[in-house]
Amino acid sequence: MLFLDHKHPVQSLLVTFLAWKTLLLAIAVGNNFGSAYDTSTTLLSPNITSSRESTLDVATKLTRWDSIYFVQAARRGYIYEQEWAFATGLPTVISFFIQALSSTGVQAHGSLEPAVGILVAHTSHFLSVLALYQLGLVVCKDQRLSFIASLLHILSPAGLFLSAPYAESTFALLSFAGYLFFAKGLLGPKRTLAHDVSLVASGMWFGFANTFRSNGILNGIPFAAALAQELTTPPTLVSVRRRCALLVGGLAIAVGFVAPQLSAYQTFCSVQPSRPWCTSGMRSIYAFVQERYWNVGFLRYWVPSNIPLFLLATPMLYLLIKSSLEFVRLPLEVMTKKSDLVDLDHLRLLVRSMASAQLILAILAITNYHIQIITRISSAYPLWYWWLAKLLIGQKASTLGNNVVRFMVMYATIQGALFASFLPPA
């Protein structure tokens, strides 16, 4: 049967993707919780004269929480300081397509930016599914495992956040593309110029990812680890070229993180009186507004009223931490069978560095972030998908694995109904 057949991966993944998205959109449109908890989405359209939303207005129902900021930034740029908490990548992409549509005669209206954002999110999510599949083939050398992992990415507990005008789906696409190019450049048995070019391209993909989510800076860990390992070998022409490639790729990641900060610095710090963060140690507007306007900081979320949110995040935190620790300990377990086409030393380095990035993300979520966001930002980290896929394809399907899939489906569907009504968790 073509549906869910790993021998026809693209067709099967597409059918599953369309079915899952149809279900989530039906839940969003059909939820019957009454009027939205927050009606600020209606302010985005000058044509709406009432706070009541149309039942079938998908663009409005998916423009919730942070997506309102993304849509506004796409429409008229960043004006207020607190808006810089939301990365510039997605608004830039939406604005680009709006301008392209305008050049063809399409007239702007209140729902155009949200609609474009939704299209970008859906397209990015499906392309990220395909990118994760290809990444699995390169790293795991197992078609079935790669296929199952890609299916899990479709069913991610991020749910409607991967359909709405949010940065998560595009961030996942760029991150998976970065890891795919990095794996192709690092794991091959030879060190050709093409492999080193692939490493530079990987850094560029990760750099673009940084403009969508700041936690993309963790993707620099594989570059740092590979460069540190490379510096332990005697310098040769090939080795020096490899070091330069890793250095350039790493710098591309840093540029993706720093460039938006510099833009904000020029906007707010070149005038008097300047803002407090202009003279602080890091001079980072992102860190400042997260702390000042969203109360993000070390253990600041550790208050009794947030205990339910910590409980909701526990399953995802368990998956991230458990899979990270297992792959740090046994990195070659990511492969189901050995291959002479893979450099095992570099595979260990790659898997352990990916596990380290994932583990750091989980720790930061517990100690610094608004804990509930871990269910959506985890969608861009490949290792836990592979770990769960291995549980599901074992000789005896793991009870834990099956229960995790049930949790993912239940969480995404329930969260979808809540999201469409502008209700937490977000």
Salt bridges, closest charged atoms under 4 A:
ASP5 OD2 - HIS8 ND1 2.91
GLU53 OE2 - ARG64 NH1 2.70
ASP66 OD2 - ARG376 NH2 3.63
GLU81 OE2 - ARG275 NE 2.69
GLU83 OE2 - ARG76 NH2 2.66
GLU113 OE1 - ARG75 NH2 2.92
GLU168 OE2 - ARG213 NH1 2.97
GLU168 OE2 - ARG376 NH1 2.79
ASP196 OD2 - ARG241 NE 2.61
ASP196 OD1 - ARG242 NE 2.49
GLU230 OE2 - ARG191 NH1 2.65
GLU291 OE2 - ARG300 NH2 2.93
GLU326 OE2 - LYS322 NZ 3.29
ASP343 OD2 - HIS346 ND1 3.18
ASP345 OD1 - ARG348 NH1 2.92
